Amino acid sequence: MTASGQTAALETRELSIRFGGHLAVNQVSCAFHAGTLTAIVGPNGAGKTTYFNLISGQLKATAGQVLFAGHDITSKSPSDRARRGLGRAFQLTNLFPYLSVHENVRLAVQSRCGAGLDLIHTWKQHGELIAEADDIIRQVGLTVRRDMRAGLLPHGDQRKLEVAILIALRPQVFLFDEPTAGMSVDEVPVILDLIHTIKAAGDRTILLVEHKMDVVRSLADRIVVLHNGELVADGDPASVIALPVVQEAYLGMANV
C-alpha cells in the first residue's frame, strides 16, 4: 500500500542482492502503478538488469521483498510470478529456437488460455487462438517470417518475436529490458509503437530498461535512476534528466 492508499501493481521494498562482497542492488524501494510507464536508467553496471532479475525471480534476493498486487512473491519461482501476471522480455532473446515464429507465439497464447498440451487436436479446435497468434505476429511486423525457425531470425527480428510472445501472454506488468537493442533504426519504431499501445490501454504497468534517452523521453511518465546498485533519483523525466547526479552518471554515455 502506498502513501496514497492505492495498492501498487508492483513494489520492491529494500530489495538487495549481494554477490560475495559486492552489493549489486542495495535496498531499492519503489512502487509502480497501473497505467504508468517507468524507465529504469543508469550507466552500465548500475544494477538495472539485476533489479529486473530480482523482480522476475531469476535471482533470489539477499534481503528485501517483491510484492505483486500487494502480495509478497519474494519466495515465488519465475513461473509462478509469470502465472500471476508478471511478464518479462529479456535483454538477450529467450525463444524456442527450433520452432517457427508462429509456433512460438501460438504456444504463448495456448499457455495463457490453458488450452492443453495436445498440440495437433487442440489447435484444430481453437482456430480463434491461431488467429490471435497471427494477429500478434502482424503487429510486430513478422508476417513474412511466420514460418521461419526462430533460431534463424536476425537478432532484431528475434527481439520482435520476444515482444510478440510477451504480448500474447497478456501480463498485468510488463518488464522490457532494452527492447530495441540490436535493432536497426527502421525497426525500432515498430516496438516503440507497440509499447505506446500497451501504455495507452491504461490498465497495465510497464517497466522499461533503456539506454537511449530519446526513447526514454518519448515513452516514460517517470524515470528511476540506479547507480552502483542504489536508487539515486526518481521523478518525472524533465526533473530527473536535469539532476547533476544523472548527468554525471551518463557522462560520456549519452547526451542528457
Secondary structure as GFF3:
##gff-version 3
##sequence-region A 1 256
A	DSSP	beta_strand	10	19	.	.	.	ID=ss1
A	DSSP	beta_strand	22	32	.	.	.	ID=ss2
A	DSSP	beta_strand	37	41	.	.	.	ID=ss3
A	DSSP	alpha_helix	48	56	.	.	.	ID=ss4
A	DSSP	beta_strand	63	68	.	.	.	ID=ss5
A	DSSP	beta_strand	71	72	.	.	.	ID=ss6
A	DSSP	alpha_helix	78	84	.	.	.	ID=ss7
A	DSSP	beta_strand	86	89	.	.	.	ID=ss8
A	DSSP	alpha_helix	101	113	.	.	.	ID=ss9
A	DSSP	alpha_helix	119	125	.	.	.	ID=ss10
A	DSSP	alpha_helix	127	139	.	.	.	ID=ss11
A	DSSP	three_ten_helix	143	145	.	.	.	ID=ss12
A	DSSP	three_ten_helix	150	152	.	.	.	ID=ss13
A	DSSP	alpha_helix	155	169	.	.	.	ID=ss14
A	DSSP	beta_strand	173	177	.	.	.	ID=ss15
A	DSSP	alpha_helix	188	200	.	.	.	ID=ss16
A	DSSP	beta_strand	205	209	.	.	.	ID=ss17
A	DSSP	alpha_helix	213	219	.	.	.	ID=ss18
A	DSSP	beta_strand	222	227	.	.	.	ID=ss19
A	DSSP	beta_strand	230	235	.	.	.	ID=ss20
A	DSSP	alpha_helix	237	241	.	.	.	ID=ss21
A	DSSP	alpha_helix	244	249	.	.	.	ID=ss22
###
